[in-house]
């Protein structure tokens, strides 16, 4: 974990029940967090902008570790305030297979629910590991949009749920 990162948000901390939500994927399909309760762990990866240089490194890095996530019963999803159209085009460009969720309308509803809206208006770069019972087991929120969450700490958190 980066020394400048936070391990809780304005609204949530480790041990809290993850707020349920439904958002549309880049393919315009509804995706609901509670559908995974009792079935799979979930990694929520909030990111500021599709097509930005840092996000275009972060999401493919998770794609590269997807097998490790899935071996531990975890599904990965990315979340930003971009439109489904932008996320669809970007997903094809960066060759990821996991869902990208659009928090576009109402603008930032889930970003606010999880307490990760940057003062400049976009989502902060943040990861949440949620266990099969819907409990938050790991949070990392970076202070600056150019910082990446610690991928090894994320993998360790998911591995601990194995």
N, C-alpha and C positions, 0 to 999 in steps of 0.2 A: 504494500500500500504506500502511496506517495505520502511523504510527511506532511504535505500541505492539504491532503484530502480530508473530507469529513466522513464520519461513520454514522451520521444521522442527518435527518433533514428537518425543516421547520415543522413538519407534521408527523414524521415517522422515525422509529428507531428499531434496532434489532430486537426481535421478540414480539413486535406488533403484528397483528393480523393485517395482511396486505389488502388494501382497499380493492374491491372488485370493480371492474369496468369492462365495457365493450367498445372496441374501436374497429375501424375498417382496415384491412390489409391493403397492400399496394394493388392487389387483385380485386379490390372492392368487396371482399368477403368479411362478414362479421367475425371478430375474434374476441372471445370472452375469457378472462382470467379464471373465473370459477369453474369453467369446463375442465380444468386440469386438476381440480381438488380430488384427492384420493388416487390420482393416476400418475402425475408427473411433477417433478420440480420444474421451476421456471426461472429463467434468467431474463430480467427486463433490462435492456440497455438503452437508456435515453441518450440521444445525441442532438447537437444543435441544428445542423443543416445537411441535407443531401447535397452531394456534389462538392462539398468543402474538402480541402486537402486532408485534414486530420480525420474527419469522419470516413473518408475514403480509404484510410489505413485501418481504423478501428473495426469497422464492420467486417471487412475481409479477414482480419486477424481472428475474429470469432469463427468465421466460416472454416478457417484452417484448423480449428480445435473442435469442430462440431462433433466429431466422432467421440472425443473425450467427454464432452458434455452429455451426449446421448448414452454413453456407456454408464453414466451415473444417473440415468433416468431424468435428465434435464432437457428441456426445450429452450431455445434461445429466440427472443424476439427483439427487434430494434424499434424504438419509438421516437418520433420527432413531430414537430408541428408542420411539417411539409404536407402538401396535398398528396392524395393517392396517385395522381398523375406523375408528379415529380418523383415519388418513391418508386413507382413502377419503372420509369426510365432509368433511374439511378441504379436500381437493383440489377437490371440487365447489364449495365455498364461495369459494375464491380463484381458481377458473377457470384452473388450470394444466393443461397437456397432457402434460408429461414425467413419467416414473415417480417415485413417492415410495416409497422402500424402508424396510421396517420391520426395525429391529435390536432387536426386542422380545424374541425368545427364541432362544437364551439371551441374556439382557439385556445389550446392549452388546458383543457378541462382535466385531463389525466396528469399532465405535467404539474398542475397546481395541486391536485389531489395527493400527489407524491412529494410535494414541496420542493421541486427542483426547477423552478422557473428562474432563469438568470435575470438580473436586474435590467439587462438590455432587451429582454422580451422573449428570447428563445429558451429552449430546454437546456439545462446544464448537462454536462457530460456526467452520467451517473449510471451505476449498475446496482441492481437489487437481485439477490438470490432468494427465491421463495420456495419453501419446501412443499411437499405433497399435501400438507394440511393447511396451506395458505399462510404460513407464518414466515415473516421476513427473517432470514438467517445471516444475511450479509448486505451491507450497504457501503458503497464508496461513491462519493461525489467529489469531482475535481473542482478546484477553485477557479481555474482559467480554462476557457474553451480549447486552448491548444494542448492541454495536458491529457494524457490517456490514463484511464484507470489501470491499476496493476493487474495485468492478465493472470499472473501466477497466483496472486491472492484470490482472484475470482475462481480459477480452476481448483484451488485448494478448498474453497468454500463449497463448491459443488461436489468435490470428491468426498468431503466430510459427510455429505448427505447420502452418498452412494447407496 
